[in-house]
Amino acid sequence: MSTSTTRINVSAQKATVAALLAALVQGIEKELAGVDSLEVDGSSLPRTELLGRFQAALNAIAAVKTARTALAQAVSSQKAVTAQAMTLRAGVKRTLQTKFGPKSPKLQDFGFTPARAAKTLVNVKAQAKTKAAATQIARGTKGKKQKALIKGDVATIPANSGPAAKPPETAKPATNPS
C-alpha cells in the first residue's frame, strides 16, 4: 500500500460546505415547513433559529469570498501602481543625480543612497603594482629622487646638433609562402 499526500483545495472545500449548508436550508424549508421546532442533540431548537444559524454561516462564507475577490483585485492593482511608481522613482533618481551629483549627500533627503566609490580588490592592486614596475623598467623611467640627481649643462648642447630623427618604420604585411 502506498501512502500519498493529497492537497486539499481550501476554496473547493468551502464551496462544498456552502453547498451542503444551502442544501440543508432548502431541505428544511421544503420538507419541514410545518414543523415549529427540531430536537437537535438533546435540545429543542426553533425552526427559525436553526435556519438563521445556517443562513449566518452561508452569509459569512459569501462575505469571505467577496472579501477575497476584492483583496485579489486590490493586490493586483497595488502591484501595477507600485511598478509604475518604482519606474518613475528611478527616473527621479537619475534626474537628482544629474542635478546634485551621484555622490551628493543631498540624495539622502530624497530617500536615495549616494553612490560609493568602488573598492579595489587587493589582488587587483597587486597586479597593478607589478604591471607599473614592469612598465617603469621597460621604459627606463626614474622617480623624483633619481631625476633630481641628474645634472646637465643645457647651454653647451646646440639645438641642431642632435642626430636626425628617423621616420617611424611602417609595418610590412606578412607574405604567404605558399
C-alpha positions in Angstrom: 0.0 0.0 0.0 1.4 3.4 -0.9 0.6 6.4 1.0 0.4 9.7 -0.9 -0.3 13.1 0.4 -3.2 14.9 -1.2 -3.7 18.6 -1.3 -6.9 20.0 -0.1 -8.2 22.9 -2.1 -9.4 25.3 0.5 -11.7 27.2 -1.8 -13.3 24.0 -3.1 -13.7 22.8 0.5 -15.5 26.0 1.4 -17.7 25.8 -1.7 -18.6 22.2 -0.6 -19.5 23.4 2.9 -21.6 26.2 1.4 -23.3 23.8 -0.9 -24.0 21.4 2.0 -25.5 24.2 4.1 -27.5 25.6 1.2 -29.0 22.1 0.5 -29.8 21.7 4.2 -31.6 25.1 4.3 -33.6 24.2 1.2 -34.5 20.8 2.7 -35.7 22.3 6.0 -37.8 25.0 4.2 -39.3 22.4 1.8 -39.7 19.3 3.9 -40.1 20.8 7.4 -42.3 23.8 6.5 -44.9 22.9 9.1 -42.5 22.0 11.9 -42.0 24.6 14.6 -39.0 23.2 16.4 -36.5 20.4 16.0 -34.8 18.2 18.5 -31.0 18.5 17.9 -28.5 16.8 20.2 -31.0 16.7 23.1 -32.2 20.3 22.9 -35.1 21.7 21.1 -34.3 24.5 18.6 -37.0 26.6 16.9 -37.0 26.2 13.1 -36.4 29.9 12.5 -33.4 29.9 14.8 -32.0 26.8 13.1 -32.4 28.4 9.7 -31.0 31.7 11.0 -27.8 30.0 12.1 -27.3 28.2 8.8 -28.0 31.4 6.9 -25.5 33.3 9.1 -22.8 30.7 8.1 -23.8 31.0 4.4 -23.6 34.8 4.7 -20.1 34.5 6.3 -18.9 32.2 3.6 -20.2 34.6 0.9 -18.6 37.6 2.7 -15.2 35.9 2.8 -15.5 35.0 -0.9 -16.3 38.7 -1.7 -13.5 39.9 0.5 -11.0 37.6 -1.1 -12.0 38.7 -4.5 -11.7 42.3 -3.5 -8.3 41.6 -1.9 -7.0 39.9 -5.0 -8.1 42.9 -7.1 -6.6 45.3 -4.7 -3.3 43.4 -4.6 -3.2 43.3 -8.4 -3.9 47.0 -8.6 -1.3 47.7 -6.0 1.4 45.7 -7.9 0.6 47.6 -11.1 0.7 51.0 -9.5 3.8 50.2 -7.4 5.7 49.1 -10.6 4.8 52.4 -12.3 5.9 54.3 -9.2 9.2 52.5 -8.9 9.9 53.2 -12.6 9.2 56.9 -12.0 11.3 56.8 -8.8 14.3 55.5 -10.8 13.8 58.4 -13.3 13.7 60.9 -10.5 16.9 59.4 -9.0 18.7 59.9 -12.3 17.5 63.5 -12.5 18.6 64.2 -9.0 22.0 62.6 -9.6 22.4 64.8 -12.6 21.5 67.9 -10.6 23.4 67.2 -7.4 25.9 64.6 -8.5 25.8 60.8 -7.9 27.8 61.1 -4.6 26.0 64.0 -3.1 24.7 63.6 0.4 21.6 65.6 -0.6 20.3 62.5 -2.3 19.6 61.1 1.2 17.0 63.9 1.7 15.0 62.2 -1.1 15.5 58.6 0.2 18.3 57.6 -2.1 21.7 56.4 -1.1 24.6 58.3 -2.7 26.9 56.3 -5.0 30.0 55.0 -3.3 33.4 54.6 -4.9 34.1 51.0 -6.0 36.5 49.3 -3.7 39.6 47.9 -5.5 40.4 44.4 -4.6 43.8 43.5 -3.1 44.7 41.2 -5.9 43.9 43.9 -8.5 46.1 46.4 -6.6 49.0 43.9 -6.5 48.6 43.2 -10.3 48.6 47.0 -11.0 51.7 47.5 -8.8 53.6 44.7 -10.6 52.5 46.0 -14.0 53.6 49.5 -13.1 57.0 48.3 -12.0 57.4 46.3 -15.3 56.4 49.4 -17.3 58.9 51.6 -15.4 61.7 49.1 -16.1 60.8 48.7 -19.8 60.6 52.5 -20.4 63.6 53.3 -18.2 61.7 55.9 -16.3 63.0 57.2 -13.0 61.5 58.6 -9.9 61.7 62.1 -8.5 64.9 61.5 -6.5 66.7 59.9 -9.4 65.7 62.7 -11.7 66.9 65.3 -9.2 70.4 63.8 -9.2 70.8 64.2 -13.0 72.7 67.4 -13.7 73.5 68.7 -17.2 74.6 71.9 -18.9 71.8 73.0 -21.2 73.8 75.9 -22.7 76.5 73.6 -24.2 74.2 71.5 -26.3 73.3 73.2 -29.6 69.7 72.9 -30.7 70.5 71.4 -34.1 73.5 69.2 -33.3 71.5 66.2 -32.3 71.1 63.2 -34.6 68.4 63.4 -37.1 65.3 61.6 -36.1 64.4 58.6 -38.3 60.9 58.4 -39.5 58.9 55.6 -37.9 59.0 52.3 -39.7 55.7 51.1 -41.1 54.6 47.6 -40.5 55.2 45.3 -43.5 52.5 42.9 -44.5 53.4 39.3 -43.9 53.9 37.3 -47.1 52.3 34.0 -47.5 55.0 31.4 -48.6 52.5 29.1 -50.3 
